[in-house]
Amino acid sequence: MKHKKNLWNTAAVLIVAVLVIMAFTRGNLQFWLYVAAFTAWSIWASVKHLIPFLKECHFRRELEKEQKRMVDEQRNPISPASDPVADVLLRHVNYRITGFLKASYPDATWNWCEEYPEVIAANGGKGRIQVFGIDEYNYGEVTLDSNANMTCSLLKVVTLGEDNNESDADTDKPKPPVPPQNTVDPQVWFEQHGRDVLSKLINDLSGYGYHSLTIRENGDVTIDQGDKQITKRHFRSVPEKMYWNRLVNVLERAGVAGEVKEDGIVVTW
C-alpha cells in the first residue's frame, strides 16, 4: 500500500506537468515537451520507487529461503546420507575410541551398532558399539557431551536361550563363490576401480582399529573380527590369480603392502 500511494503521488506530479504544458504551449513544441516530461518522470519514478520496491521483494524472497533452510536444519540437524563435515568428525571420534580400547586391549577391534553414528559424532549423545578381541566384553557404550568430552564403558551382553544358534550358523556359512568376470590388466583395474574402493575401506577400517584385509578372487573382502571373519562384497571383479603378483606390485607402488595367499591377497597398512 505504501508503494502504491507513493507511486500515485509521483503520477500526480506528471499530471500537473502535462496540464502546465497544455496551458502554455502549442504546436510541435508541445509534443516534445510531453515526451521530455514523461521521460523525466519515468526515470525519477524508477529510481525513487520502482528500484527500491524490486530490491525489497528480492530481500523478502531471500529471507523466506533462509528461514525455510533454518527450519529444515532444525528438523534434520545432519543429513546422514553424505555430509563431509560429519564424516570427518566421525573418523576423529572413531580414532579416539580405538585409542581408548587399544590402550588396554592391543588386539581389540570394534564396529558401531548405531545406524547413523555421524549424528552422535556431530551433536553428542550415547551410542552402542560392538567390540571384538576382548574376552571379557563384547559391547560398549560411547558417550559424547556438547564439549566433545568422551567416555567409553565396556559391557558384557549375554543372550538367554539358544534360539539364535541356527540363524548364527546360517550366517557363518561360506557364500558360494562368484565366478570371476573378464580378465583385466591389474594396473587398469586398480586405476579404474581398486584405488577408490581400497582407499575408502582403509580409511574406514583404520578408524575401527583394523590393520589388514583380504581380497578374495570373487570380489569379496574379508576382515578378522575377533574369533570370526566378516566377508562383504566390495569389488565387481578382481584380476585372475595368474595376475595377483603383478597386482601386489601395483599396490606397493601405491603405498599399500600386499601378499599373495592361497585364498586371496592380504592387504596391510
Secondary structure as the mmCIF struct_conf table of DSSP 4:
data_model
#
loop_
_struct_conf.conf_type_id
_struct_conf.id
_struct_conf.beg_label_comp_id
_struct_conf.beg_label_asym_id
_struct_conf.beg_label_seq_id
_struct_conf.end_label_comp_id
_struct_conf.end_label_asym_id
_struct_conf.end_label_seq_id
HELX_RH_AL_P HELX_RH_AL_P1 LYS A 2 PHE A 24
TURN_TY1_P TURN_TY1_P1 GLY A 27 GLY A 27
HELX_RH_AL_P HELX_RH_AL_P2 ASN A 28 ALA A 45
HELX_RH_PI_P HELX_RH_PI_P1 SER A 46 LEU A 50
HELX_RH_AL_P HELX_RH_AL_P3 ILE A 51 ARG A 75
BEND BEND1 PRO A 77 ILE A 78
BEND BEND2 PRO A 80 ALA A 81
HELX_RH_AL_P HELX_RH_AL_P4 PRO A 84 SER A 104
TURN_TY1_P TURN_TY1_P2 PRO A 106 ASP A 107
STRN STRN1 THR A 109 TRP A 112
BEND BEND3 GLU A 114 GLU A 115
HELX_RH_AL_P HELX_RH_AL_P5 PRO A 117 ASN A 123
STRN STRN2 GLY A 125 PHE A 132
BEND BEND4 GLY A 133 GLY A 133
TURN_TY1_P TURN_TY1_P3 ASP A 135 GLU A 136
BEND BEND5 ASN A 138 ASN A 138
STRN STRN3 TYR A 139 LEU A 144
TURN_TY1_P TURN_TY1_P4 SER A 146 ASN A 147
STRN STRN4 MET A 150 LEU A 155
BEND BEND6 GLY A 161 GLU A 162
TURN_TY1_P TURN_TY1_P5 ASP A 163 ASN A 164
HELX_RH_AL_P HELX_RH_AL_P6 ASN A 165 ASP A 172
BEND BEND7 LYS A 173 LYS A 173
HELX_LH_PP_P HELX_LH_PP_P1 PRO A 174 PRO A 180
BEND BEND8 ASN A 182 ASN A 182
HELX_RH_AL_P HELX_RH_AL_P7 PRO A 186 TRP A 189
HELX_RH_PI_P HELX_RH_PI_P2 PHE A 190 GLY A 194
HELX_RH_AL_P HELX_RH_AL_P8 ARG A 195 GLY A 207
TURN_TY1_P TURN_TY1_P6 TYR A 208 GLY A 209
STRN STRN5 SER A 212 ILE A 215
TURN_TY1_P TURN_TY1_P7 GLU A 217 ASN A 218
BEND BEND9 GLY A 219 GLY A 219
STRN STRN6 ASP A 220 GLN A 225
TURN_TY1_P TURN_TY1_P8 GLY A 226 ASP A 227
STRN STRN7 LYS A 228 ARG A 233
BEND BEND10 ARG A 236 ARG A 236
HELX_RH_3T_P HELX_RH_3T_P1 LYS A 241 TYR A 243
HELX_RH_AL_P HELX_RH_AL_P9 TRP A 244 ARG A 253
TURN_TY1_P TURN_TY1_P9 ALA A 254 GLY A 255
STRN STRN8 ALA A 257 VAL A 260
BEND BEND11 GLU A 262 ASP A 263
STRN STRN9 ILE A 265 THR A 268
#
